[in-house]
Amino acid sequence: MFVLVFAIEIQQAITQRGNMEFADAIIGLWGFLAFFLIYASIIGVFLVLRSFFKKPPKKKRSPGRTTRSSH
């Protein structure tokens, strides 16, 4: 991500189609990190909720074995 942000800033300086400012690059990186953390939090909450509502798997019994109670 750092390489992409600074490549865009350098491209702006070379083509003179924008102002190359270090502050713009830093704010862009912070924005990316903020949105990524929001996205990761939403996915994390979704996964936790899904695990709570997921039914436990049924245990399979072997067809040849029977269980007897020893009462």
KEKE-3310 file (N, C-alpha, C; in steps of 0.2 Angstrom, whole numbers, plus 5000, padded with zeros to 4 digits):
npx = (5004:5010:5019:5011:5004:5014:5019:5009:5009:5022:5020:5011:5019:5029:5021:5015:5002:4996:4998:5012:5012:5017:5009:4996:4999:5001:4988:4980:4984:4981:4967:4965:4969:4959:4947:4949:4950:4937:4930:4936:4932:4918:4917:4922:4913:4902:4907:4908:4895:4889:4895:4889:4876:4877:4873:4878:4888:4881:4884:4892:4887:4895:4890:4891:4893:4886:4879:4878:4870:4877:4869)
npy = (4994:5006:5008:5010:5022:5031:5030:5035:5049:5052:5051:5061:5072:5071:5072:5084:5086:5087:5091:5086:5080:5076:5075:5072:5059:5052:5054:5047:5034:5033:5033:5022:5012:5014:5011:4998:4992:4994:4986:4974:4972:4971:4959:4951:4952:4946:4933:4928:4929:4920:4908:4907:4904:4892:4875:4862:4849:4832:4817:4803:4786:4770:4757:4744:4743:4742:4750:4746:4748:4748:4746)
npz = (5000:5004:4993:4982:4986:4987:4974:4966:4971:4966:4953:4951:4953:4942:4931:4933:4937:4948:4966:4974:4989:5005:5016:5010:5006:5018:5025:5016:5018:5032:5030:5023:5032:5042:5036:5033:5045:5050:5041:5044:5057:5056:5048:5058:5068:5062:5060:5073:5077:5068:5073:5085:5082:5074:5072:5082:5076:5072:5080:5073:5073:5074:5063:5066:5080:5096:5110:5127:5142:5158:5170)
capx = (5000:5014:5022:5005:5002:5020:5019:5004:5012:5028:5017:5008:5025:5032:5016:5013:4994:4993:5003:5015:5012:5018:5003:4991:5000:4999:4981:4977:4986:4977:4960:4964:4969:4953:4942:4951:4948:4930:4928:4938:4927:4911:4918:4923:4906:4898:4909:4906:4887:4888:4897:4884:4870:4878:4871:4884:4888:4879:4890:4890:4889:4897:4884:4892:4894:4880:4881:4874:4871:4879:4866)
capy = (5000:5012:5009:5012:5029:5035:5030:5040:5055:5053:5052:5068:5077:5070:5074:5090:5086:5088:5093:5081:5082:5070:5075:5068:5052:5050:5054:5042:5028:5032:5032:5015:5008:5015:5008:4991:4990:4994:4980:4968:4972:4969:4952:4947:4951:4941:4926:4927:4928:4914:4903:4906:4901:4886:4869:4857:4843:4826:4812:4797:4780:4765:4753:4737:4743:4744:4752:4743:4751:4743:4747)
capz = (5000:5004:4987:4978:4988:4985:4966:4964:4972:4962:4946:4951:4952:4936:4926:4935:4936:4955:4970:4977:4996:5009:5020:5007:5006:5025:5026:5012:5021:5038:5028:5021:5038:5046:5032:5033:5052:5050:5037:5048:5063:5053:5047:5064:5072:5058:5061:5080:5077:5065:5077:5090:5079:5070:5075:5083:5071:5075:5081:5069:5077:5070:5062:5069:5087:5100:5117:5132:5148:5163:5176)
cpx = (5004:5017:5017:5004:5008:5021:5014:5006:5018:5025:5014:5014:5028:5027:5014:5005:4991:4999:5005:5016:5012:5012:4997:4992:4999:4992:4978:4979:4982:4969:4960:4964:4962:4947:4943:4949:4941:4927:4930:4934:4920:4912:4919:4917:4902:4900:4908:4899:4886:4890:4892:4878:4870:4876:4877:4883:4885:4884:4887:4892:4891:4891:4885:4893:4888:4883:4876:4875:4873:4876:4864)
cpy = (5006:5013:5012:5020:5033:5035:5035:5047:5057:5055:5059:5073:5076:5073:5081:5091:5086:5090:5087:5083:5076:5070:5071:5061:5049:5049:5049:5035:5027:5031:5025:5011:5008:5011:5000:4988:4990:4988:4974:4967:4969:4962:4948:4946:4946:4934:4924:4925:4921:4908:4901:4902:4895:4880:4865:4851:4837:4821:4806:4791:4775:4760:4746:4737:4745:4745:4748:4747:4746:4745:4741)
cpz = (5000:4997:4982:4979:4985:4977:4963:4965:4968:4955:4945:4950:4945:4931:4927:4935:4943:4959:4974:4985:5000:5014:5017:5007:5013:5027:5022:5015:5028:5036:5026:5027:5042:5042:5033:5040:5053:5047:5041:5054:5061:5052:5053:5068:5068:5059:5068:5080:5074:5069:5082:5088:5075:5075:5076:5078:5075:5075:5077:5073:5072:5069:5066:5077:5091:5107:5122:5138:5154:5170:5180)
residu = (MET:PHE:VAL:LEU:VAL:PHE:ALA:ILE:GLU:ILE:GLN:GLN:ALA:ILE:THR:GLN:ARG:GLY:ASN:MET:GLU:PHE:ALA:ASP:ALA:ILE:ILE:GLY:LEU:TRP:GLY:PHE:LEU:ALA:PHE:PHE:LEU:ILE:TYR:ALA:SER:ILE:ILE:GLY:VAL:PHE:LEU:VAL:LEU:ARG:SER:PHE:PHE:LYS:LYS:PRO:PRO:LYS:LYS:LYS:ARG:SER:PRO:GLY:ARG:THR:THR:ARG:SER:SER:HIS)
# end
